[in-house]
Amino acid sequence: MKRFDTLQNNIVYIEAYWFSNGGIVLAFDTLTKEHKCYIEGGNNIGDSMERDVLHIAGYGSSFPLDAARGVFSHIDLEEDYTETNAEYFI
């Protein structure tokens, strides 16, 4: 899965963090211009990265952005990708 691949409607993939039996998916809503983060663990994780990311984004629990700032500290969670990477959203 590549950055800016569509997860659902206006939600695009940014990055994922994997732990022993689950993961955290960071996404960006191109309509509200907000980052969104989801977490999931358990038996539904492990098929393939793409399926896992889609599953977490679709069925995972919301993960607080304040906590995501620590996990994804190398990403600017204030960035509006529709402006800085407009070529992906034409």
C-alpha positions, 0 to 999 in steps of 0.5 A: 500500500502506497501513501495516498492510496484510497482507503474509503471514499475521501480517506487516504492512507498515510502510514501504518505502525505494526505491533505483535498482533495488530496495527495502527493506521494513519489516514487523511480525510481530503474533505475535512483536511484532518488526520484520522487514526485507527487501531486494531488487533487480534485474529483479523490481522496478518493476511497481507498489508493491504488487507490489514490496512483496509480492515483497520481503517474500516473496522478498527477503533479510533485512535487519539491523534495526541497518541498518534503524534508519539507513534508517528512523530516523523509526520507533521499532523498539521499538514494539508496533503491536498495542498502540499501534494495536490498532484494526487488529488486532482 
